[in-house]
Amino acid sequence: MFKRSIAKLNQAMGFQRSSTNKPKMQPGNDRSTSMRTTNIKSHPITSGPISINDASYDTWVVEHPSALGSFDQMMKAAKGKKIAVFLDYDGTLAPIVDNPDLAFMSDEMRSAVREVAKYFPTFIITGRSRDKVKEFVQLSNVYYAGSHGMDILAPPRPVKSCDGKYQSIALDKKGNEVLFQPAKKFLPAIQKIQTALEEKVVKIQGARIEDNRFCISVHFRQVREEDYETLEKDVKSVLEHYPEFHLSWGKKVMEIRPSIQWDKGDALEYLLDTLGLSNSNDVIPVYIGDDRTDEDAFKVIQRRGQGYPIIVSSSPKDTKASFSLHDPSEVLTFLLRLARWRKSSSSSSRSLAQIWGVSN
């Protein structure tokens, strides 16, 4: 297992090339299952928890070593490089709960994220609305990207790039914050879809419609299994009138998004570029997420040839991640260790976040 961990580490750091027979991944390709190719018989909407045993999970962890067990080797390889931290919210910073409005972040996790953001540029990329996740996280020293990266609040002031020059791309001429919203033109249609969905699913007990600004979530965690098929048909009947949108699936949730070439991977690249870090060979993106939409970001890191994509999962699953964490409690431990490592290894009283112009 140790040899396999080292191999994964070398690949993550760019020391090992991917097979030349594999097609090059591009942002937006290999997207989540669309409405046109999904059916109730084969889709996870009807599936319960996967029954696994410890042996199968242990085998999976050999392929995706624990980021805690590999931490020392990971940080040794990252020494002298710039780390940028990207985090999903639900299932990563907070547990997944029946009522999405109650997915609160613990005070311990909030403190850990705050500490990490003192030393590294820290971004939260979520399917939630940007305002909603800010309400949950309640931190001013992190960047927020909502709607799967379609609603990004740019850094609040000029930031320092790797060459020491200040970049002002994140501000308008008056010095105000600017939003990056590639799906803005779809807002009127999104509002119409939400109204139609609310009228359709109101009769299905337990179904919840969540307005995520540039996408809509239909939660069915509390829906009776015998109502699954009806709910799916109702959602698809609404989308038939909006061909410019597609349906994708998460954990007990259907998500409706504009069919544009933009996802969490594109958001990761955009945010690195905004900080002047996209073309730097000494930047290590660390991305921690638990859902299918995070795979787009994992692919981008794999394509960059350098970085640590980390999946949060308590069961085996197909993933492009190199490392794994079992649950949010392990995410908490990892973040605390990361901040502690940077604090102990820092040769300067100024944090990286301060050097790069991130507000604390």
Steps between C-alpha positions, in 0.01 A plus 500: 500500500792735575638456149157572353475816712836621373393431141185706553707776658744508211215517251331781693824700507554460128786252521311232308329548166154369436462228240524643148211278398259696718315784329576848628226624731348838425285709733136428434553159340379177657234688688249363746224284360256715304125484494504343156702194603357431843221263587337404824594133478874554479552820693600534867175681582360155582816365654555472872836500676757272340570194712875464544736325733818622659712301257358672192550843655856410600569393142362830372716696746808330358415671170404825675724525808390692806606864484562477875724196471681662206514848651870511586602380153257742335635799690860396449439505125318835527775672699602828342192506278183708526189316615148613411211328678164424337212355702152371427240567770233230543653166593842662536485790745158404634319165519222428254168530683136433414410868497752694285409822683645347816841399360687708753874511530646419842690766690806273494488473121449874463803563718708255295404661168573845645843381609578346161396822326757693704775315317355396164255652253185304583196454276164336562344370177149370554179418321320718753427865435795718584299699754377183671843349545636832629219495755607152609877560505503854643862571410634809325845366416390238246371530143157367407386342174136392494282317248777252414734787419253705295484777762845613612579793725844615392768594754407821684824685420798474265705190566869434460603252233797267493722762331433751777277726292152598610208386289188715491290277276268421790382860542312744280622854425351627825669232706179312569464124523389336179306182444578242237172346387529315167136384515345838578290507183317186618358660816152577357463141377627363832233695685230363268627144547495538876141626497392210278681248720341632817156459344582147383662350808291666770292181518804278569562477871860565603615653170688828535584757235811705574580820312876503446495815288638356174381145554211328675518203733214254547569315826333162550677371812170513690281378213343155527655251261165430333488869397846508339379420150222757514744766616746422224228511234372832632845656489568373149160619377596854600843480337351384170410864441853623573747317272782736599505339847606154612437274797780352709504293817661529840443333835120477526466813288420585140667814372388715209771710337549701182676295233810715478862391493565595861541292814699482821815421305463817295436694820822363650698613196330840498579560867864401459522732201342784697775461759767492232580137575369312199831481312725447799684170532534531876130518588339198666118502489346292779137422421279314749150392398256212526259523207488425127528867410837514677636250249525783244746676731689176561543460124642851468758432769594170335540679169719766659728216612547649845270523802303294748142401408342346812165316504291485817328161509420222744438250219681403178415708193645580160701820529782699345625590848847387603434499875204450732350604832227297667262774615481867609667417832809389307476816288514697825810311612667551162433876500631539854817310410543709185478828691729368774753381240508839330525686829793289619682515166450872439817707494307825486263670740278585205259235383469402135148632504633841604780487244252425222263772611222291654307672776497338842 
